[in-house]
Amino acid sequence: MHSAPEQEAYFGLDIDWFAVDIQGHLIHFASGGGLVPAAVGRLPEKTILNIANYFTSLPVLTHQIQVTPEAAATGGDLSSFTQYVQRGLYSFDKTTLNQLLDTNYHLVGAPMQRITLSTLPAAVVTLIAQVTLPLPVAEVAILDTSIIQ
């Protein structure tokens, strides 16, 4: 698989990155140290950290969340995912951690109450809108992020 330099910008680093779908729903991804979409790779690390800090500083909307049976079955600590789901974002994890060039992710949790791009401050909208999923996130449980622009 050939990758662009932007996709390798955070190679080896497990970063939290964010996108918006075509319906304005917000999505969190944990990279697992693998390739990220080129649009994410073009963002400075400080910007990515600021976006993550923005979302984790939002008030919890609900403690009722939908965690996938597969994620729950791992018995692992899901708090790094549920902190975003509780604040209205969908949350995905890299599916195969030891295959860093693989771009497949799986849904960990879906929000019961969603926030959308239109509810965010303009400065955050400008950054998140650069990373767009060209389909509705509510319809996918497994996602190949190579389709993200």
C-alpha positions in Angstrom: 0.0 0.0 0.0 1.4 3.4 -1.0 0.7 6.3 1.4 1.1 10.0 1.1 3.5 11.8 3.5 0.5 13.5 5.2 -0.9 10.1 6.1 2.3 9.2 7.8 2.6 12.5 9.8 1.5 10.8 13.0 2.7 7.3 12.2 3.5 5.4 15.4 1.6 7.9 17.6 -1.8 6.9 19.0 -3.6 10.2 18.5 -7.3 11.1 18.8 -8.5 12.8 15.6 -11.9 14.0 14.5 -14.1 14.2 11.4 -17.6 15.2 10.4 -20.0 13.2 8.3 -22.3 14.4 5.5 -25.1 15.0 8.0 -23.0 17.1 10.3 -22.4 14.4 13.0 -19.1 14.5 14.8 -16.8 11.5 14.9 -13.8 10.6 17.1 -11.1 8.2 16.0 -8.2 6.7 18.0 -5.5 6.1 15.4 -3.7 3.2 17.2 -0.5 4.6 15.7 -1.5 3.9 12.1 -2.0 6.0 9.0 -4.4 8.9 9.3 -6.2 10.7 6.4 -4.1 13.2 4.6 -6.4 16.0 5.8 -5.5 15.0 9.4 -1.8 14.8 8.7 -1.8 18.3 7.4 -3.0 19.6 10.8 -0.4 20.6 13.3 -0.2 18.4 16.4 -1.1 21.3 18.6 -4.4 21.8 16.6 -5.3 18.2 17.0 -4.7 18.4 20.7 -6.7 21.6 21.0 -9.7 19.9 19.2 -9.5 16.9 21.6 -9.3 19.3 24.6 -12.3 21.2 23.3 -14.4 18.1 23.1 -13.3 16.7 26.5 -14.1 20.0 28.1 -17.7 20.0 26.9 -20.3 19.0 29.5 -21.5 15.4 29.5 -24.8 15.2 27.7 -25.8 11.7 29.0 -24.3 8.7 30.7 -26.6 6.5 28.6 -24.5 5.5 25.6 -24.5 2.7 23.1 -21.3 0.6 23.3 -21.1 -2.1 20.6 -21.2 -5.7 21.9 -17.8 -6.3 20.4 -16.2 -3.5 22.3 -18.0 -4.5 25.6 -16.8 -8.1 25.1 -13.1 -7.0 25.2 -13.5 -6.3 28.9 -11.0 -3.4 28.4 -11.1 0.1 29.6 -13.3 2.0 27.1 -13.2 5.4 29.0 -11.0 7.0 26.3 -13.9 6.3 23.9 -16.9 6.8 26.1 -15.7 10.3 27.2 -16.4 11.4 23.6 -19.7 9.4 23.2 -21.0 10.9 26.4 -20.4 14.3 24.8 -22.3 13.5 21.6 -19.7 12.1 19.3 -19.4 8.7 17.6 -16.2 6.9 18.6 -14.1 4.5 16.5 -11.0 2.6 17.2 -8.4 1.2 14.8 -9.4 -2.4 14.2 -6.0 -4.2 13.9 -3.4 -2.4 16.0 -0.4 -4.4 14.7 -1.1 -3.5 11.1 -0.2 0.2 11.0 -0.8 0.6 7.3 -4.4 -0.7 7.6 -7.0 2.0 7.5 -9.9 0.1 9.0 -11.7 1.2 12.1 -14.7 -0.2 14.0 -17.4 1.6 16.0 -16.9 1.5 19.8 -19.8 3.6 20.8 -22.6 5.8 19.4 -24.1 8.7 21.3 -27.7 8.7 22.5 -27.6 12.5 22.2 -25.6 13.8 19.3 -24.0 17.2 18.8 -23.5 18.4 15.2 -21.1 20.7 13.4 -23.6 23.5 13.4 -23.6 23.7 17.2 -19.8 24.3 17.4 -17.9 27.6 17.5 -16.8 28.9 14.1 -13.1 28.3 14.9 -13.7 24.6 15.7 -16.0 24.2 12.6 -13.2 25.5 10.4 -10.8 22.8 11.7 -13.2 19.9 11.8 -14.8 20.6 8.4 -11.4 19.9 6.8 -11.9 16.2 7.6 -15.1 14.9 6.1 -16.6 11.4 5.9 -18.6 11.2 2.7 -21.4 9.1 4.1 -23.7 9.1 7.2 -21.7 7.7 10.2 -24.9 6.3 11.8 -25.1 3.7 9.0 -21.6 2.2 9.5 -20.0 0.0 12.2 -16.8 -0.8 10.2 -15.2 2.0 8.3 -12.2 2.2 5.9 -10.9 5.7 6.6 -9.2 5.9 3.2 -12.5 7.3 1.9 -12.1 10.4 4.1 -10.9 13.5 2.3 
